[in-house]
Amino acid sequence: MNVSPAPGSHAKELCRVALIGAGATGQMRARCLARIPTTRLVAVTDRDIERAEALAAMTPRARAVADPETIIEDPAVDGVIISTPPSAHETLGLACLRAGKHVLCEKPLAISVEACERLVNAALENEVCLATGFTLRQTPAACLAREIVDSGGIGAIDHMRAFHGHSGAEYFGPDWTLDRTVTGGGTLMDGGIHMIDLLRWFLGDLQTIGGFATEHVWRNPGCEDNGFLLMQNAEGRIGQLHSSWTEWRGYRYQVEIYGDRGYVRFGYSPLWLVHARGTPGATMKVRRHFFPVYQVLERLKGWQWSSEEMLMRDTTDWLNAIATGSEAPASGRDGLEAVRLAQSVERGQG
């Protein structure tokens, strides 16, 4: 995909991007930027300056800086990717947006609805592009499902079901994953927020009908290990979600979209999609997709390969939005509404 200014737009031919956060995701973002010819990574900062220096050293003409303020104040920076723990997203994001920088922020956009609202409003007030890193939209299965639904392949959507889970332990990642003051919640603000975004991607804006969260297993206050949501759009279409940190079979997710003329189901791991089409009450014609090239490359290169491919498409979408002066496909408002739904649950006793 090319990143080029639209005719008559004010976008620069070369988008100069800085990176705040040089951890695993930040490193993948840097490699993505290196693959895009109309973009250059110009600066990197991290709380661990040695990590920032190591990443900058691998990128021609990028420099490591000691603090985010240097990036925020630099007129030679057009956009900023924020790849830090979630509790820092609001402060860093607001500073960048108010300085006229375009921002791509990893999910969740921020750790509270109010913080997300402030970020969205700052982007609007300063006429810059704010995007949220909802990368699960970018898998070949999700993109094919989008094509099938948009082409009428299952008729009109009636309802959706989604599940995201893992078994905790080694899947938790950094220690701050289990600290509500850093993350804003548990499984619903972790992997579950990707499923919320996918539900909204197909159903549009949703309101919570009911939601519950429990902490019976890992018992980290405010970090639910199971979350359940029942949602509805303005047309009465239903979305159902279960997000879990107690999926003892390991990491997996699944999305099911049912229409009045069939269904499409997709998930991981490994990546797959099933599409059925027909008339109600009759035997439906079923097609299965297993994405063999994707699976082989992921097996050879590890899950990091597929994660980086999703980040690549996500980064490119943001850069295209900057170049054309349009809203990012996964926008700041998408990030806001996902957090609103994730935090709408009632919390049970541990």
N, C-alpha and C positions, 0 to 999 in steps of 0.2 A: 504494500500500500504506500502511495506517495503522499507526502505532506507538502502541499503547495498552496500559496495564497489564492483566494478567489479573485476573479477580475474585479478591480475597483476596491478591493479591501485594503485595510491599513496594515495587514500582517507583514512582518518582515520575512524576507526570503529565508534567513537563517534564524531559527529560534534558539536562543541561548538559555540553557536550563541549568539550575543549581539543584543540588540534592541535599536535603537535611535528613540525616540518618544513613549510616553506612553499614548497617547490619545485613543479614542474609537477603532480605527483600530489597534493600537499597542497592546492594551489589548487583542483583539481577536487573533492577531498573537501569543501572549504569550501563550494563552490557546491552540492554535494549536500545538505549540512546545512541550507543556507538554504531548500531546497525542502521540508523536512520540518517540518510545523507543531508537532509535539510535541518538537522538539529545538532547542537554541540553541547556536551556537558562542560561547563566552565568552572564550577566550584562545588566542593563537597565539605560538609561539616558533620561532626558527630561529637557526642560527649566524650568519646574515646578518640582523641586527636590522632593517635597512631593508626587507628583503623581508618580514619578519614584520609590520612596521608598515604596509606597503602593503596586505597581505592583510587585516589587521584593519580598516583604514580602509574597506574595501569591504563590511564586515559590520557591521550595526547592533549596537551594544552589545558588540562584541568588543574586546578590548584586546591589545596586543602586550606581551610580557614578555621580559626579557633572558635568562632561562635556564630550563631544564626544571624545576629544583627549585621554582620559584615555582608552577608548575602542580601538581606532585606534592604539595606541601604545602597546596594550597588546598582547604578543605572544600567550597567551592562548585562544585567540579568533580566530576562523576559518572563520566565516561568520558574516555578519551584515545585519539586516533588517532595512531599513530606512522608517519610518512612520511619516514623518514630513510634514509641508507645502511645496509645490513644489519648492519654491524659494531657499530652503536649499539643495535640492537634489544634485545639481552639486558639491558644495563645500564639502559636507559630502561624497558623492560618490567617488569623485576623491581622497580624503584623504584615504578612506578605500581601494580602489582598488590599489593605489600606495603602500600601506602598505601590500599588498598581501592578503587582505581579499576578500572573495566572497561576492557579494552584491545582495540582493533582494530589489528593490526600488518600492514603490507604484507609480501608474500612476499619472500624466504624468511623464515620466522619468526625464525630466527637463523642464524649461520654454522657451527654445529656441532650434532651430535646432543645432546651434553651440555648445551649452552646451551639448546636447545629443551626438553629434559627439565626443566631448572630453571624455565623459564617456565611450563610446564604444571603442575608441582608447586606453584608459587607461586599460580597461579590457584585450584587446588583447596584449598590451605591457607587462602586468604583469602576463599573462596566468592564469587569474582567471575568475570565472563565474559571469556574470552580467545578472540578470533577471528583467523583468518589471511585475508589479502586474496587469495583465489583467485577472481579475477573472471571467468575464462573459463567458470566454471559458469553465468554469468549471461547469456550470449548467447541470443537467441531459438532458435538452432539447438541449443545444448546443452540448453536447457529442453525443447524439443520431443523431442529424443532421449530424455531422461529419461522423459517421458510415454509414449513409444512402448514403451520397454523395460518400464516398470512395468506397463503394460496388457497385457503378453504379446505385443506386436506383432512380436517376432522369436523367440518361444519362450524357452527357457532359454539364457542366454549360454554360449557355448563358449570364445571367445577374443576378444581385442582387439588392435588395432594403433594406434599413435599416432606422429605426426611433428610436430616443431616446428622451424622453421629460418628463418634470414635470412642475408644475405651479409656480415655484419659491417660494418665501415667506419661509415657514418652511422647504422646501426641500433644500434651499441653504446651510445650515450648518453653519460652522464658518464664522465670519465676513470677513476673508481674501478671501473667495470664490469669492467676488466681487471686488477684487483688482488685476488688471492685472499684477502689479509688483510681485505679489506672485504666481499667477496661470499661467501666460503666455497667457491668453485669457478668453473666456467665456464658453458657452455651449459646444463648440467643444473640448475644453481642459478638460471639466468636464465629463459628461456622454457620449458625442459624441465620445470621443477618444476610448471608449470601442467598439462602433459600427465600427469605422474605423479599429480597430484591427480585429474584426470578419469578415469584408469584406476582409481584407488582408489574414486572416486565410484560407478562402476558395478560393480566387482568386489569391493569390500570390502578388507580388509587383505591386503597382499601381501608375499611374501618374495622376495628376489632369488635367481634361479637362476644367473645369470651377468651380468657387466657389464664393459664396457671403455670407456676414454676415451683419446683421442689429442690431441696438440698439434702436429700436423705442419704446420699452415698459419700460424696467427697467432703461435705459439711464445711464449705468455705462461705462465710456469711456474705450474702448479697450476690454470690456467684452460683446461680442455679445450675444443677447438673442435668436437669431435664426441664424443657419448656414446651408448652403446648399452646397453640393459637388457632382460633377459628375466626376467619375474616370474611368480609363481604364487600363487593363493589357496588356502585350506584345502580347497576342493573340487576342486583340480586344474585350475581355469580359468587360462588363460595370458594375460598381458599383455606386449606387445612395444613398445619405445620406441626411437626414434632422435631425438636432439636435435642441432641443427647450427648452427654459425656460419659454414658454408661453403655455404649454399644460394644459389648464384649467381643464381637467378631472383628473389631478393628475399624479402620476408616472407610466410610462409604457415604454416598448420598444418592437420592433418587427423586425425580420430579415426574408427576403424572398429570397429563392434561386431557380431560375428557370433554368431547363435544357431542353434538347431536347426530354426527355421522362417523364417529370413530374416536380414536384416542392416539396420543403419542406419549411414550414413556422413555425417559433417558436417565442415565446415572453413571456412577463410577464407584468402585474400581473392579475390573477395568472399564474403560469407556464403552458405552453401548447405547443403542436407541432402537425402539420398536414402534412401528407405525401401523395402525390398523384402520381400515376404512370400509364403510358399507352402510347399510340402512338398518335402523333399529329392528331388533328381533331376528335379523338374518346373519348367517355366517359371514364374517368380515375377512377381507383380504389383508394378510399380514406381511409386512416386510421388516427384516431385521438388518441392522447396521452395526458392525463391530470395529470399524476404523482401524484396520490392521496396521497401516503405516504408523499411525499415532502410537499404537500399542507396542510395536517393535522398537520404535525410537525411545519410548519411555523406558522400556525394559533395558535397552542398551545403555542409555545415558542417565537413567534415574528419574524420579519424579520431578526433580528440579528442572529437567528439560521441558516438561509440559507446563510447569508453573511459569517458566520464563517465556514460553510461547504465548500464554494468556496475558502476561504482563506486557509483552510486546504489542499485542493488538490493543490492549487497554491504553497504553501510552500513546499509540498512534491515533486512536480515536480522540484523545485529548488534544494532541497537536493539530489534528485536522480541524477541530472545533476552534482552536485559537486562530488558525490560518483563515478560516471562513467567517469568523466573527459570530459563530453560532453556539448554541448550548451543547455541552458535552452529552453524548448518549447516556452515560451514567453520570448524572449531574449532581450538583450539591443538593438540590431539592430531593433527588432520589435518596441520597444519603440521609437527609433529614427525616423523610417519611419512613425509611427502614428503621431508624433508631426509635421513632415514635411508636411503631408497632412492637419492636423488640422490648420496649420498656412499659408496655401496656398491660403486662400480666399481673395477676395477683399472686403473691408469694405465700406458699404453704409453710408450715412449721417443719424444721429439720428433725 
